[in-house]
Amino acid sequence: MIRQHPRTAHVARLVVAVAIAVTVATPASTLAAEPASAAPAPAAAAATPGHITGIGGVFFKAQDPKALAAWYRDVLGMPLAPWGGAALRYDAPAHPPAAGWSAFPAATGYFAPSTSTFMINYAVDDLDALVAKLEARHVPVLKRMDDDTSGRFAWVLDPEGNKVELWEPKRPARP
């Protein structure tokens, strides 16, 4: 969603708002330490009102929100809605049942070469197909990891220098 925030409308600051259900940057090394079948931890004090229940959206500033949204649509296949953002569903086929959240130390190198203070991890349906699309558009893949216990990963930079983690979750073994 590309909108003007009510408090800053007079200076016309644009904020890119992407309402998504994502798995937020969890380092593969952390994921590898957990069993692939590990269930999400239950919400703390779930019976007590006043707690977080999930990720409702990810919102970040962009130098050129329309161009950045178009890149995510055209290059990564983000299903943008007419309002300019995306609503990615938790119940999409083969989507993980939960989203991760993790704060990293300020000195982490995990987001490099980006200098952004955040990285978004997007769950993808077919990493090979998406990487082929990226390569066809001359988007460099920074790194690829196909042997993590939680699935397969690739990392790219978006046009504004934000590192993006692409994750194809490990599929359960078929009997």
C-alpha positions in Angstrom: 0.0 0.0 0.0 1.4 3.3 -0.9 -0.1 5.9 1.4 0.5 9.1 3.2 0.7 8.8 6.9 -1.8 11.2 8.5 0.8 12.9 10.7 3.2 13.5 7.7 0.7 14.1 4.9 1.6 17.8 4.8 5.1 16.9 3.8 4.0 14.1 1.5 6.2 11.4 2.9 5.4 8.1 1.3 5.5 4.9 3.2 5.4 1.5 1.5 3.1 -0.7 3.4 3.1 -4.4 2.6 0.7 -6.4 4.7 2.2 -9.8 4.7 2.4 -13.1 6.4 6.1 -13.9 6.2 8.8 -15.6 8.0 11.1 -12.8 9.2 14.8 -13.2 8.9 15.9 -16.1 11.0 19.5 -17.1 10.3 19.8 -20.5 8.7 22.3 -21.5 11.4 19.5 -20.9 14.0 17.0 -22.9 12.0 19.5 -25.7 11.5 19.8 -26.0 15.3 16.1 -26.8 15.5 14.5 -30.1 14.4 12.7 -29.6 11.1 9.5 -30.8 12.8 9.8 -28.3 15.7 6.4 -26.8 16.4 6.1 -23.0 17.1 6.2 -22.2 20.8 2.8 -21.4 22.2 2.0 -17.7 22.7 3.1 -16.5 26.1 0.2 -16.0 28.5 -2.3 -16.8 25.7 -5.1 -16.8 28.2 -4.3 -13.3 29.4 -5.4 -10.4 27.2 -2.7 -8.0 25.9 -0.2 -10.0 23.9 1.1 -10.3 20.3 -0.7 -13.0 18.2 1.2 -12.8 15.0 2.6 -10.5 12.3 -0.1 -8.3 10.9 2.1 -6.5 8.3 5.6 -5.3 7.4 6.0 -1.6 6.7 9.1 0.2 5.5 10.2 3.4 3.9 11.5 3.5 0.3 13.1 6.2 -1.8 10.8 5.3 -4.7 7.9 3.3 -3.3 6.1 2.8 -6.6 9.3 1.6 -8.4 10.2 -0.7 -5.5 6.7 -2.2 -5.3 6.9 -2.8 -9.1 10.2 -4.6 -8.7 8.8 -6.9 -6.0 5.8 -7.6 -8.3 7.8 -8.1 -11.5 10.9 -9.8 -10.2 9.8 -11.7 -7.1 6.2 -12.3 -8.0 4.7 -10.3 -5.1 0.9 -10.3 -5.8 0.3 -6.6 -5.5 -3.3 -5.5 -5.0 -4.8 -2.3 -6.5 -4.0 -0.4 -3.3 -0.3 -0.9 -3.9 0.6 -3.5 -1.3 0.1 -7.2 -0.9 -1.8 -9.4 1.5 0.0 -12.8 1.7 -2.0 -15.4 3.4 -0.9 -17.8 6.1 -3.1 -20.5 4.6 -1.6 -20.4 1.2 -0.7 -23.9 -0.2 2.6 -25.2 1.2 3.1 -22.0 3.3 4.6 -22.5 6.7 2.1 -22.4 9.6 3.9 -19.7 11.5 6.1 -16.6 11.0 9.4 -16.2 12.7 10.6 -13.1 14.5 14.1 -12.5 15.7 16.2 -9.5 16.8 19.8 -9.6 15.8 22.8 -7.9 17.4 23.6 -4.6 15.8 27.0 -5.9 14.7 25.6 -8.9 12.8 27.0 -9.6 9.4 24.0 -11.7 8.5 22.3 -8.8 6.6 25.5 -7.8 4.7 26.2 -6.5 2.1 23.0 -4.5 2.9 23.4 -1.7 5.4 19.6 -1.8 6.2 18.6 -2.5 9.8 16.1 -5.2 8.6 15.8 -8.1 6.3 12.6 -9.8 5.3 12.5 -13.6 4.7 9.8 -14.5 2.1 8.6 -18.1 1.9 8.5 -19.2 -1.7 6.9 -22.1 -3.5 9.7 -23.1 -5.9 13.2 -21.7 -5.2 14.7 -23.1 -8.4 12.0 -21.4 -10.5 12.4 -18.1 -8.7 16.2 -18.1 -9.0 15.9 -18.8 -12.7 13.6 -15.7 -13.0 16.1 -13.7 -11.0 18.9 -14.7 -13.2 16.9 -14.0 -16.4 16.4 -10.4 -15.1 20.1 -10.1 -14.2 19.5 -10.0 -10.5 22.6 -11.4 -8.8 22.0 -14.1 -6.2 24.3 -13.3 -3.4 24.3 -16.8 -1.9 22.4 -20.0 -2.1 22.0 -22.8 0.5 20.2 -26.0 -0.5 21.2 -28.2 2.4 19.7 -26.5 5.5 17.5 -28.7 7.7 14.6 -26.2 7.5 14.7 -25.9 3.7 16.5 -24.1 0.9 17.6 -20.4 0.8 18.8 -17.8 -1.6 19.6 -14.1 -0.9 19.4 -11.1 -3.2 19.4 -7.3 -2.8 16.3 -5.3 -3.9 16.9 -2.1 -5.9 17.2 0.0 -2.7 19.9 -2.2 -1.2 17.7 -4.2 1.2 18.8 -7.8 1.6 16.0 -10.2 0.9 16.0 -13.8 2.1 14.0 -16.3 0.0 13.1 -19.6 1.7 11.5 -22.7 0.3 10.4 -24.6 3.4 11.4 -28.2 3.6 8.5 -30.4 2.5 7.5 -33.3 4.7 8.8 -36.7 3.4 6.2 -38.6 1.5 5.6 -42.2 2.7 
